[in-house]
Amino acid sequence: MFFTILIITQVTNYMLHTSTKLQMASVVCVQNLTWAEDEGAAERQTRLREMGVCKILQQLLTTTDTALFEK
């Protein structure tokens, strides 16, 4: 559990970073963390929501960078 929170915290930080490459990488991490077939996915999805990841993803939808938008 501790490592999950630590990872999500770091991923969240990278989602807010000014570097588009770090933002894209963090979005891929979120995709991997929420893969439904993986054990513990539901818990991770809940934790991601609680830590505001959904709101950050909504903010990233306003990007002008097409590569980031497509992720």
Number of C-alpha atoms within 10 A of each C-alpha: 9 7 8 14 14 11 14 21 15 12 22 22 13 19 24 16 13 9 10 16 14 17 22 19 16 22 21 14 15 21 13 12 20 19 14 13 8 10 10 12 15 15 14 20 19 11 16 21 13 10 15 11 20 14 10 14 17 10 12 19 14 10 12 9 11 9 11 18 13 8 14
